Amino acid sequence: MRRKELLQRISIRQDVCFGKPCVRGRRIWVSLVLDLLADGMSFEAVSTEYDLEQDDILACIAYGAEMSRERFFDLDLRTSA
C-alpha cells in the first residue's frame, strides 16, 4: 500500500478525541500507537491488543513521518546527574 493510501486511514475530527489524529473509525490515537512501538511493543502485539490491521499501524508510522517533516523539537539528550 502506498503512503497516500495509508494516510487515508488516519482521521482528524474535532468531535473525536479532541481533534487528535486517530486511526480512521476508531478512537485510537496515532501517538499511542507510535509510543507503544517506540517502547518496544511488536506490530503483532499492538495489532492484537487494539484490534488493528497492519496497515493501520503502518499508517500511524507514515503520519508520524509526515509530521516530522514539518516540526522539529529541541530534544535535551543530556542525562540528568
PDB file of N, CA, C and O in Angstrom:
ATOM      1  N   MET A   1       0.855  -1.177   0.000  1.00  0.00           N
ATOM      2  CA  MET A   1       0.000   0.000   0.000  1.00  0.00           C
ATOM      3  C   MET A   1       0.900   1.239   0.000  1.00  0.00           C
ATOM      4  O   MET A   1       1.896   1.293   0.720  1.00  0.00           O
ATOM      5  N   ARG A   2       0.549   2.192  -0.786  1.00  0.00           N
ATOM      6  CA  ARG A   2       1.337   3.413  -0.892  1.00  0.00           C
ATOM      7  C   ARG A   2       1.034   4.368   0.251  1.00  0.00           C
ATOM      8  O   ARG A   2      -0.019   4.297   0.884  1.00  0.00           O
ATOM      9  N   ARG A   3       1.994   5.273   0.501  1.00  0.00           N
ATOM     10  CA  ARG A   3       1.870   6.215   1.616  1.00  0.00           C
ATOM     11  C   ARG A   3       0.573   7.009   1.561  1.00  0.00           C
ATOM     12  O   ARG A   3      -0.085   7.180   2.588  1.00  0.00           O
ATOM     13  N   LYS A   4       0.194   7.495   0.392  1.00  0.00           N
ATOM     14  CA  LYS A   4      -1.030   8.290   0.275  1.00  0.00           C
ATOM     15  C   LYS A   4      -2.249   7.467   0.695  1.00  0.00           C
ATOM     16  O   LYS A   4      -3.144   7.979   1.367  1.00  0.00           O
ATOM     17  N   GLU A   5      -2.283   6.206   0.302  1.00  0.00           N
ATOM     18  CA  GLU A   5      -3.392   5.331   0.695  1.00  0.00           C
ATOM     19  C   GLU A   5      -3.358   5.058   2.199  1.00  0.00           C
ATOM     20  O   GLU A   5      -4.398   5.015   2.857  1.00  0.00           O
ATOM     21  N   LEU A   6      -2.152   4.875   2.730  1.00  0.00           N
ATOM     22  CA  LEU A   6      -2.024   4.644   4.168  1.00  0.00           C
ATOM     23  C   LEU A   6      -2.549   5.837   4.953  1.00  0.00           C
ATOM     24  O   LEU A   6      -3.264   5.669   5.941  1.00  0.00           O
ATOM     25  N   LEU A   7      -2.199   7.037   4.518  1.00  0.00           N
ATOM     26  CA  LEU A   7      -2.604   8.244   5.249  1.00  0.00           C
ATOM     27  C   LEU A   7      -4.116   8.437   5.257  1.00  0.00           C
ATOM     28  O   LEU A   7      -4.640   9.139   6.122  1.00  0.00           O
ATOM     29  N   GLN A   8      -4.820   7.832   4.317  1.00  0.00           N
ATOM     30  CA  GLN A   8      -6.280   7.909   4.312  1.00  0.00           C
ATOM     31  C   GLN A   8      -6.888   7.114   5.466  1.00  0.00           C
ATOM     32  O   GLN A   8      -8.078   7.247   5.752  1.00  0.00           O
ATOM     33  N   ARG A   9      -6.075   6.288   6.130  1.00  0.00           N
ATOM     34  CA  ARG A   9      -6.535   5.524   7.289  1.00  0.00           C
ATOM     35  C   ARG A   9      -6.486   6.360   8.576  1.00  0.00           C
ATOM     36  O   ARG A   9      -6.903   5.890   9.635  1.00  0.00           O
ATOM     37  N   ILE A  10      -5.985   7.578   8.489  1.00  0.00           N
ATOM     38  CA  ILE A  10      -5.893   8.469   9.648  1.00  0.00           C
ATOM     39  C   ILE A  10      -6.949   9.556   9.513  1.00  0.00           C
ATOM     40  O   ILE A  10      -7.134  10.125   8.437  1.00  0.00           O
ATOM     41  N   SER A  11      -7.635   9.839  10.606  1.00  0.00           N
ATOM     42  CA  SER A  11      -8.629  10.920  10.569  1.00  0.00           C
ATOM     43  C   SER A  11      -8.372  11.901  11.705  1.00  0.00           C
ATOM     44  O   SER A  11      -7.855  11.548  12.765  1.00  0.00           O
ATOM     45  N   ILE A  12      -8.749  13.133  11.442  1.00  0.00           N
ATOM     46  CA  ILE A  12      -8.662  14.191  12.440  1.00  0.00           C
ATOM     47  C   ILE A  12     -10.002  14.908  12.424  1.00  0.00           C
ATOM     48  O   ILE A  12     -10.345  15.601  11.466  1.00  0.00           O
ATOM     49  N   ARG A  13     -10.746  14.728  13.498  1.00  0.00           N
ATOM     50  CA  ARG A  13     -12.064  15.354  13.621  1.00  0.00           C
ATOM     51  C   ARG A  13     -12.161  15.989  14.989  1.00  0.00           C
ATOM     52  O   ARG A  13     -11.826  15.367  15.997  1.00  0.00           O
ATOM     53  N   GLN A  14     -12.615  17.214  15.024  1.00  0.00           N
ATOM     54  CA  GLN A  14     -12.729  17.945  16.293  1.00  0.00           C
ATOM     55  C   GLN A  14     -13.678  17.255  17.268  1.00  0.00           C
ATOM     56  O   GLN A  14     -13.522  17.393  18.481  1.00  0.00           O
ATOM     57  N   ASP A  15     -14.650  16.523  16.758  1.00  0.00           N
ATOM     58  CA  ASP A  15     -15.625  15.871  17.630  1.00  0.00           C
ATOM     59  C   ASP A  15     -15.199  14.460  18.059  1.00  0.00           C
ATOM     60  O   ASP A  15     -15.949  13.765  18.745  1.00  0.00           O
ATOM     61  N   VAL A  16     -14.003  14.045  17.657  1.00  0.00           N
ATOM     62  CA  VAL A  16     -13.489  12.728  18.035  1.00  0.00           C
ATOM     63  C   VAL A  16     -12.113  12.910  18.673  1.00  0.00           C
ATOM     64  O   VAL A  16     -11.192  13.424  18.038  1.00  0.00           O
ATOM     65  N   CYS A  17     -11.980  12.497  19.903  1.00  0.00           N
ATOM     66  CA  CYS A  17     -10.691  12.551  20.628  1.00  0.00           C
ATOM     67  C   CYS A  17     -10.057  13.939  20.596  1.00  0.00           C
ATOM     68  O   CYS A  17      -8.844  14.076  20.443  1.00  0.00           O
ATOM     69  N   PHE A  18     -10.890  14.960  20.742  1.00  0.00           N
ATOM     70  CA  PHE A  18     -10.412  16.344  20.827  1.00  0.00           C
ATOM     71  C   PHE A  18      -9.604  16.784  19.614  1.00  0.00           C
ATOM     72  O   PHE A  18      -8.749  17.664  19.723  1.00  0.00           O
ATOM     73  N   GLY A  19      -9.866  16.182  18.467  1.00  0.00           N
ATOM     74  CA  GLY A  19      -9.167  16.570  17.243  1.00  0.00           C
ATOM     75  C   GLY A  19      -7.788  15.962  17.072  1.00  0.00           C
ATOM     76  O   GLY A  19      -7.047  16.351  16.169  1.00  0.00           O
ATOM     77  N   LYS A  20      -7.434  15.013  17.927  1.00  0.00           N
ATOM     78  CA  LYS A  20      -6.136  14.349  17.784  1.00  0.00           C
ATOM     79  C   LYS A  20      -6.207  13.343  16.635  1.00  0.00           C
ATOM     80  O   LYS A  20      -7.259  12.745  16.406  1.00  0.00           O
ATOM     81  N   PRO A  21      -5.109  13.151  15.913  1.00  0.00           N
ATOM     82  CA  PRO A  21      -5.096  12.175  14.822  1.00  0.00           C
ATOM     83  C   PRO A  21      -5.343  10.765  15.361  1.00  0.00           C
ATOM     84  O   PRO A  21      -4.685  10.318  16.300  1.00  0.00           O
ATOM     85  N   CYS A  22      -6.305  10.076  14.745  1.00  0.00           N
ATOM     86  CA  CYS A  22      -6.695   8.730  15.163  1.00  0.00           C
ATOM     87  C   CYS A  22      -6.742   7.794  13.964  1.00  0.00           C
ATOM     88  O   CYS A  22      -6.810   8.228  12.814  1.00  0.00           O
ATOM     89  N   VAL A  23      -6.704   6.510  14.260  1.00  0.00           N
ATOM     90  CA  VAL A  23      -6.958   5.520  13.222  1.00  0.00           C
ATOM     91  C   VAL A  23      -8.414   5.700  12.808  1.00  0.00           C
ATOM     92  O   VAL A  23      -9.305   5.715  13.657  1.00  0.00           O
ATOM     93  N   ARG A  24      -8.658   5.836  11.510  1.00  0.00           N
ATOM     94  CA  ARG A  24      -9.994   6.137  10.997  1.00  0.00           C
ATOM     95  C   ARG A  24     -11.029   5.131  11.516  1.00  0.00           C
ATOM     96  O   ARG A  24     -10.837   3.916  11.462  1.00  0.00           O
ATOM     97  N   GLY A  25     -12.125   5.689  12.018  1.00  0.00           N
ATOM     98  CA  GLY A  25     -13.208   4.865  12.513  1.00  0.00           C
ATOM     99  C   GLY A  25     -12.975   4.315  13.914  1.00  0.00           C
ATOM    100  O   GLY A  25     -13.798   3.558  14.430  1.00  0.00           O
ATOM    101  N   ARG A  26     -11.871   4.687  14.524  1.00  0.00           N
ATOM    102  CA  ARG A  26     -11.521   4.199  15.852  1.00  0.00           C
ATOM    103  C   ARG A  26     -11.144   5.398  16.718  1.00  0.00           C
ATOM    104  O   ARG A  26     -10.889   6.487  16.205  1.00  0.00           O
ATOM    105  N   ARG A  27     -11.113   5.195  17.993  1.00  0.00           N
ATOM    106  CA  ARG A  27     -10.666   6.230  18.924  1.00  0.00           C
ATOM    107  C   ARG A  27      -9.295   5.859  19.472  1.00  0.00           C
ATOM    108  O   ARG A  27      -9.033   5.951  20.671  1.00  0.00           O
ATOM    109  N   ILE A  28      -8.443   5.444  18.568  1.00  0.00           N
ATOM    110  CA  ILE A  28      -7.076   5.052  18.925  1.00  0.00           C
ATOM    111  C   ILE A  28      -6.138   6.094  18.344  1.00  0.00           C
ATOM    112  O   ILE A  28      -6.005   6.225  17.127  1.00  0.00           O
ATOM    113  N   TRP A  29      -5.487   6.836  19.235  1.00  0.00           N
ATOM    114  CA  TRP A  29      -4.606   7.923  18.808  1.00  0.00           C
ATOM    115  C   TRP A  29      -3.378   7.383  18.087  1.00  0.00           C
ATOM    116  O   TRP A  29      -2.818   6.352  18.460  1.00  0.00           O
ATOM    117  N   VAL A  30      -2.976   8.103  17.047  1.00  0.00           N
ATOM    118  CA  VAL A  30      -1.731   7.804  16.345  1.00  0.00           C
ATOM    119  C   VAL A  30      -0.575   7.838  17.339  1.00  0.00           C
ATOM    120  O   VAL A  30       0.297   6.970  17.309  1.00  0.00           O
ATOM    121  N   SER A  31      -0.567   8.831  18.213  1.00  0.00           N
ATOM    122  CA  SER A  31       0.534   8.969  19.173  1.00  0.00           C
ATOM    123  C   SER A  31       0.626   7.758  20.097  1.00  0.00           C
ATOM    124  O   SER A  31       1.729   7.369  20.480  1.00  0.00           O
ATOM    125  N   LEU A  32      -0.499   7.156  20.462  1.00  0.00           N
ATOM    126  CA  LEU A  32      -0.481   5.958  21.302  1.00  0.00           C
ATOM    127  C   LEU A  32       0.214   4.817  20.575  1.00  0.00           C
ATOM    128  O   LEU A  32       1.075   4.143  21.140  1.00  0.00           O
ATOM    129  N   VAL A  33      -0.161   4.606  19.330  1.00  0.00           N
ATOM    130  CA  VAL A  33       0.452   3.523  18.550  1.00  0.00           C
ATOM    131  C   VAL A  33       1.951   3.758  18.414  1.00  0.00           C
ATOM    132  O   VAL A  33       2.740   2.826  18.575  1.00  0.00           O
ATOM    133  N   LEU A  34       2.350   4.982  18.121  1.00  0.00           N
ATOM    134  CA  LEU A  34       3.778   5.286  17.988  1.00  0.00           C
ATOM    135  C   LEU A  34       4.516   5.111  19.307  1.00  0.00           C
ATOM    136  O   LEU A  34       5.639   4.609  19.325  1.00  0.00           O
ATOM    137  N   ASP A  35       3.900   5.519  20.407  1.00  0.00           N
ATOM    138  CA  ASP A  35       4.517   5.331  21.721  1.00  0.00           C
ATOM    139  C   ASP A  35       4.708   3.849  22.039  1.00  0.00           C
ATOM    140  O   ASP A  35       5.759   3.446  22.538  1.00  0.00           O
ATOM    141  N   LEU A  36       3.704   3.053  21.752  1.00  0.00           N
ATOM    142  CA  LEU A  36       3.807   1.614  22.019  1.00  0.00           C
ATOM    143  C   LEU A  36       4.935   0.983  21.210  1.00  0.00           C
ATOM    144  O   LEU A  36       5.701   0.174  21.733  1.00  0.00           O
ATOM    145  N   LEU A  37       5.035   1.352  19.942  1.00  0.00           N
ATOM    146  CA  LEU A  37       6.106   0.820  19.099  1.00  0.00           C
ATOM    147  C   LEU A  37       7.469   1.295  19.601  1.00  0.00           C
ATOM    148  O   LEU A  37       8.427   0.523  19.635  1.00  0.00           O
ATOM    149  N   ALA A  38       7.549   2.559  19.987  1.00  0.00           N
ATOM    150  CA  ALA A  38       8.815   3.114  20.485  1.00  0.00           C
ATOM    151  C   ALA A  38       9.238   2.442  21.788  1.00  0.00           C
ATOM    152  O   ALA A  38      10.430   2.328  22.075  1.00  0.00           O
ATOM    153  N   ASP A  39       8.265   2.001  22.572  1.00  0.00           N
ATOM    154  CA  ASP A  39       8.566   1.311  23.822  1.00  0.00           C
ATOM    155  C   ASP A  39       8.911  -0.158  23.618  1.00  0.00           C
ATOM    156  O   ASP A  39       9.178  -0.881  24.578  1.00  0.00           O
ATOM    157  N   GLY A  40       8.903  -0.594  22.358  1.00  0.00           N
ATOM    158  CA  GLY A  40       9.329  -1.954  22.051  1.00  0.00           C
ATOM    159  C   GLY A  40       8.222  -2.961  21.816  1.00  0.00           C
ATOM    160  O   GLY A  40       8.502  -4.142  21.612  1.00  0.00           O
ATOM    161  N   MET A  41       6.980  -2.529  21.839  1.00  0.00           N
ATOM    162  CA  MET A  41       5.877  -3.442  21.576  1.00  0.00           C
ATOM    163  C   MET A  41       5.923  -3.834  20.092  1.00  0.00           C
ATOM    164  O   MET A  41       6.158  -2.980  19.237  1.00  0.00           O
ATOM    165  N   SER A  42       5.707  -5.083  19.790  1.00  0.00           N
ATOM    166  CA  SER A  42       5.769  -5.554  18.403  1.00  0.00           C
ATOM    167  C   SER A  42       4.507  -5.157  17.636  1.00  0.00           C
ATOM    168  O   SER A  42       3.467  -4.865  18.225  1.00  0.00           O
ATOM    169  N   PHE A  43       4.627  -5.154  16.306  1.00  0.00           N
ATOM    170  CA  PHE A  43       3.456  -4.905  15.454  1.00  0.00           C
ATOM    171  C   PHE A  43       2.339  -5.871  15.838  1.00  0.00           C
ATOM    172  O   PHE A  43       1.182  -5.476  15.985  1.00  0.00           O
ATOM    173  N   GLU A  44       2.701  -7.135  15.996  1.00  0.00           N
ATOM    174  CA  GLU A  44       1.709  -8.167  16.291  1.00  0.00           C
ATOM    175  C   GLU A  44       0.991  -7.893  17.610  1.00  0.00           C
ATOM    176  O   GLU A  44      -0.228  -8.038  17.700  1.00  0.00           O
ATOM    177  N   ALA A  45       1.753  -7.493  18.637  1.00  0.00           N
ATOM    178  CA  ALA A  45       1.152  -7.215  19.942  1.00  0.00           C
ATOM    179  C   ALA A  45       0.218  -6.005  19.878  1.00  0.00           C
ATOM    180  O   ALA A  45      -0.877  -6.036  20.439  1.00  0.00           O
ATOM    181  N   VAL A  46       0.646  -4.950  19.199  1.00  0.00           N
ATOM    182  CA  VAL A  46      -0.207  -3.761  19.052  1.00  0.00           C
ATOM    183  C   VAL A  46      -1.472  -4.133  18.281  1.00  0.00           C
ATOM    184  O   VAL A  46      -2.578  -3.741  18.652  1.00  0.00           O
ATOM    185  N   SER A  47      -1.294  -4.886  17.218  1.00  0.00           N
ATOM    186  CA  SER A  47      -2.420  -5.307  16.391  1.00  0.00           C
ATOM    187  C   SER A  47      -3.431  -6.113  17.197  1.00  0.00           C
ATOM    188  O   SER A  47      -4.637  -5.888  17.096  1.00  0.00           O
ATOM    189  N   THR A  48      -2.937  -7.046  17.989  1.00  0.00           N
ATOM    190  CA  THR A  48      -3.816  -7.895  18.797  1.00  0.00           C
ATOM    191  C   THR A  48      -4.482  -7.111  19.914  1.00  0.00           C
ATOM    192  O   THR A  48      -5.692  -7.210  20.119  1.00  0.00           O
ATOM    193  N   GLU A  49      -3.684  -6.331  20.633  1.00  0.00           N
ATOM    194  CA  GLU A  49      -4.198  -5.589  21.800  1.00  0.00           C
ATOM    195  C   GLU A  49      -5.262  -4.560  21.406  1.00  0.00           C
ATOM    196  O   GLU A  49      -6.222  -4.353  22.148  1.00  0.00           O
ATOM    197  N   TYR A  50      -5.102  -3.917  20.250  1.00  0.00           N
ATOM    198  CA  TYR A  50      -6.000  -2.831  19.860  1.00  0.00           C
ATOM    199  C   TYR A  50      -6.844  -3.165  18.638  1.00  0.00           C
ATOM    200  O   TYR A  50      -7.518  -2.292  18.091  1.00  0.00           O
ATOM    201  N   ASP A  51      -6.812  -4.424  18.207  1.00  0.00           N
ATOM    202  CA  ASP A  51      -7.598  -4.893  17.065  1.00  0.00           C
ATOM    203  C   ASP A  51      -7.377  -4.018  15.819  1.00  0.00           C
ATOM    204  O   ASP A  51      -8.323  -3.539  15.194  1.00  0.00           O
ATOM    205  N   LEU A  52      -6.102  -3.832  15.488  1.00  0.00           N
ATOM    206  CA  LEU A  52      -5.715  -3.037  14.326  1.00  0.00           C
ATOM    207  C   LEU A  52      -5.153  -3.935  13.234  1.00  0.00           C
ATOM    208  O   LEU A  52      -4.596  -4.998  13.508  1.00  0.00           O
ATOM    209  N   GLU A  53      -5.306  -3.497  12.014  1.00  0.00           N
ATOM    210  CA  GLU A  53      -4.665  -4.174  10.888  1.00  0.00           C
ATOM    211  C   GLU A  53      -3.239  -3.656  10.774  1.00  0.00           C
ATOM    212  O   GLU A  53      -2.923  -2.569  11.259  1.00  0.00           O
ATOM    213  N   GLN A  54      -2.391  -4.433  10.135  1.00  0.00           N
ATOM    214  CA  GLN A  54      -1.002  -3.997   9.952  1.00  0.00           C
ATOM    215  C   GLN A  54      -0.961  -2.667   9.216  1.00  0.00           C
ATOM    216  O   GLN A  54      -0.131  -1.817   9.541  1.00  0.00           O
ATOM    217  N   ASP A  55      -1.827  -2.464   8.239  1.00  0.00           N
ATOM    218  CA  ASP A  55      -1.848  -1.201   7.501  1.00  0.00           C
ATOM    219  C   ASP A  55      -2.245  -0.023   8.389  1.00  0.00           C
ATOM    220  O   ASP A  55      -1.824   1.104   8.128  1.00  0.00           O
ATOM    221  N   ASP A  56      -3.045  -0.255   9.434  1.00  0.00           N
ATOM    222  CA  ASP A  56      -3.373   0.821  10.378  1.00  0.00           C
ATOM    223  C   ASP A  56      -2.103   1.267  11.101  1.00  0.00           C
ATOM    224  O   ASP A  56      -1.872   2.461  11.288  1.00  0.00           O
ATOM    225  N   ILE A  57      -1.287   0.299  11.504  1.00  0.00           N
ATOM    226  CA  ILE A  57      -0.043   0.620  12.204  1.00  0.00           C
ATOM    227  C   ILE A  57       0.924   1.321  11.264  1.00  0.00           C
ATOM    228  O   ILE A  57       1.573   2.294  11.649  1.00  0.00           O
ATOM    229  N   LEU A  58       1.023   0.835  10.042  1.00  0.00           N
ATOM    230  CA  LEU A  58       1.876   1.495   9.051  1.00  0.00           C
ATOM    231  C   LEU A  58       1.383   2.912   8.766  1.00  0.00           C
ATOM    232  O   LEU A  58       2.186   3.815   8.531  1.00  0.00           O
ATOM    233  N   ALA A  59       0.072   3.106   8.788  1.00  0.00           N
ATOM    234  CA  ALA A  59      -0.488   4.446   8.579  1.00  0.00           C
ATOM    235  C   ALA A  59      -0.055   5.395   9.695  1.00  0.00           C
ATOM    236  O   ALA A  59       0.241   6.562   9.438  1.00  0.00           O
ATOM    237  N   CYS A  60      -0.017   4.899  10.925  1.00  0.00           N
ATOM    238  CA  CYS A  60       0.437   5.720  12.052  1.00  0.00           C
ATOM    239  C   CYS A  60       1.899   6.114  11.868  1.00  0.00           C
ATOM    240  O   CYS A  60       2.279   7.255  12.130  1.00  0.00           O
ATOM    241  N   ILE A  61       2.706   5.173  11.423  1.00  0.00           N
ATOM    242  CA  ILE A  61       4.122   5.468  11.171  1.00  0.00           C
ATOM    243  C   ILE A  61       4.256   6.475  10.037  1.00  0.00           C
ATOM    244  O   ILE A  61       5.057   7.406  10.125  1.00  0.00           O
ATOM    245  N   ALA A  62       3.487   6.298   8.982  1.00  0.00           N
ATOM    246  CA  ALA A  62       3.526   7.233   7.847  1.00  0.00           C
ATOM    247  C   ALA A  62       3.108   8.631   8.290  1.00  0.00           C
ATOM    248  O   ALA A  62       3.711   9.619   7.870  1.00  0.00           O
ATOM    249  N   TYR A  63       2.090   8.723   9.127  1.00  0.00           N
ATOM    250  CA  TYR A  63       1.644  10.022   9.630  1.00  0.00           C
ATOM    251  C   TYR A  63       2.738  10.665  10.476  1.00  0.00           C
ATOM    252  O   TYR A  63       3.006  11.860  10.350  1.00  0.00           O
ATOM    253  N   GLY A  64       3.361   9.879  11.329  1.00  0.00           N
ATOM    254  CA  GLY A  64       4.471  10.392  12.141  1.00  0.00           C
ATOM    255  C   GLY A  64       5.608  10.902  11.278  1.00  0.00           C
ATOM    256  O   GLY A  64       6.208  11.933  11.583  1.00  0.00           O
ATOM    257  N   ALA A  65       5.906  10.190  10.206  1.00  0.00           N
ATOM    258  CA  ALA A  65       6.959  10.622   9.279  1.00  0.00           C
ATOM    259  C   ALA A  65       6.586  11.952   8.629  1.00  0.00           C
ATOM    260  O   ALA A  65       7.428  12.840   8.492  1.00  0.00           O
ATOM    261  N   GLU A  66       5.328  12.084   8.231  1.00  0.00           N
ATOM    262  CA  GLU A  66       4.876  13.347   7.629  1.00  0.00           C
ATOM    263  C   GLU A  66       5.011  14.500   8.615  1.00  0.00           C
ATOM    264  O   GLU A  66       5.456  15.587   8.246  1.00  0.00           O
ATOM    265  N   MET A  67       4.635  14.271   9.845  1.00  0.00           N
ATOM    266  CA  MET A  67       4.707  15.325  10.856  1.00  0.00           C
ATOM    267  C   MET A  67       6.155  15.694  11.172  1.00  0.00           C
ATOM    268  O   MET A  67       6.440  16.853  11.474  1.00  0.00           O
ATOM    269  N   SER A  68       7.062  14.742  11.109  1.00  0.00           N
ATOM    270  CA  SER A  68       8.455  15.051  11.421  1.00  0.00           C
ATOM    271  C   SER A  68       9.082  15.944  10.350  1.00  0.00           C
ATOM    272  O   SER A  68      10.082  16.614  10.605  1.00  0.00           O
ATOM    273  N   ARG A  69       8.508  15.952   9.184  1.00  0.00           N
ATOM    274  CA  ARG A  69       8.995  16.843   8.129  1.00  0.00           C
ATOM    275  C   ARG A  69       8.584  18.291   8.381  1.00  0.00           C
ATOM    276  O   ARG A  69       9.202  19.219   7.859  1.00  0.00           O
ATOM    277  N   GLU A  70       7.563  18.472   9.166  1.00  0.00           N
ATOM    278  CA  GLU A  70       7.001  19.801   9.390  1.00  0.00           C
ATOM    279  C   GLU A  70       7.438  20.435  10.700  1.00  0.00           C
ATOM    280  O   GLU A  70       7.506  21.661  10.798  1.00  0.00           O
ATOM    281  N   ARG A  71       7.737  19.623  11.707  1.00  0.00           N
ATOM    282  CA  ARG A  71       8.003  20.169  13.030  1.00  0.00           C
ATOM    283  C   ARG A  71       9.287  19.572  13.587  1.00  0.00           C
ATOM    284  O   ARG A  71       9.567  18.385  13.421  1.00  0.00           O
ATOM    285  N   PHE A  72      10.043  20.409  14.237  1.00  0.00           N
ATOM    286  CA  PHE A  72      11.272  19.961  14.868  1.00  0.00           C
ATOM    287  C   PHE A  72      11.195  20.282  16.348  1.00  0.00           C
ATOM    288  O   PHE A  72      10.729  21.354  16.733  1.00  0.00           O
ATOM    289  N   PHE A  73      11.642  19.371  17.162  1.00  0.00           N
ATOM    290  CA  PHE A  73      11.653  19.562  18.598  1.00  0.00           C
ATOM    291  C   PHE A  73      13.081  19.544  19.092  1.00  0.00           C
ATOM    292  O   PHE A  73      13.872  18.685  18.700  1.00  0.00           O
ATOM    293  N   ASP A  74      13.410  20.485  19.947  1.00  0.00           N
ATOM    294  CA  ASP A  74      14.728  20.526  20.549  1.00  0.00           C
ATOM    295  C   ASP A  74      14.745  19.513  21.688  1.00  0.00           C
ATOM    296  O   ASP A  74      14.163  19.750  22.747  1.00  0.00           O
ATOM    297  N   LEU A  75      15.403  18.403  21.470  1.00  0.00           N
ATOM    298  CA  LEU A  75      15.457  17.354  22.472  1.00  0.00           C
ATOM    299  C   LEU A  75      16.714  17.513  23.305  1.00  0.00           C
ATOM    300  O   LEU A  75      17.821  17.585  22.772  1.00  0.00           O
ATOM    301  N   ASP A  76      16.537  17.567  24.603  1.00  0.00           N
ATOM    302  CA  ASP A  76      17.681  17.627  25.508  1.00  0.00           C
ATOM    303  C   ASP A  76      18.089  16.194  25.805  1.00  0.00           C
ATOM    304  O   ASP A  76      17.458  15.509  26.610  1.00  0.00           O
ATOM    305  N   LEU A  77      19.154  15.749  25.142  1.00  0.00           N
ATOM    306  CA  LEU A  77      19.583  14.367  25.266  1.00  0.00           C
ATOM    307  C   LEU A  77      20.597  14.153  26.370  1.00  0.00           C
ATOM    308  O   LEU A  77      21.102  13.044  26.544  1.00  0.00           O
ATOM    309  N   ARG A  78      20.900  15.206  27.121  1.00  0.00           N
ATOM    310  CA  ARG A  78      21.826  15.048  28.236  1.00  0.00           C
ATOM    311  C   ARG A  78      21.174  14.247  29.338  1.00  0.00           C
ATOM    312  O   ARG A  78      19.978  14.391  29.594  1.00  0.00           O
ATOM    313  N   THR A  79      21.941  13.413  29.985  1.00  0.00           N
ATOM    314  CA  THR A  79      21.415  12.658  31.121  1.00  0.00           C
ATOM    315  C   THR A  79      21.442  13.532  32.352  1.00  0.00           C
ATOM    316  O   THR A  79      22.354  14.340  32.534  1.00  0.00           O
ATOM    317  N   SER A  80      20.449  13.371  33.189  1.00  0.00           N
ATOM    318  CA  SER A  80      20.432  14.161  34.419  1.00  0.00           C
ATOM    319  C   SER A  80      21.363  13.540  35.433  1.00  0.00           C
ATOM    320  O   SER A  80      21.483  12.319  35.534  1.00  0.00           O
ATOM    321  N   ALA A  81      22.020  14.407  36.180  1.00  0.00           N
ATOM    322  CA  ALA A  81      23.013  13.935  37.161  1.00  0.00           C
ATOM    323  C   ALA A  81      22.415  13.844  38.534  1.00  0.00           C
ATOM    324  O   ALA A  81      23.102  13.466  39.483  1.00  0.00           O
TER     325      ALA A  81
END
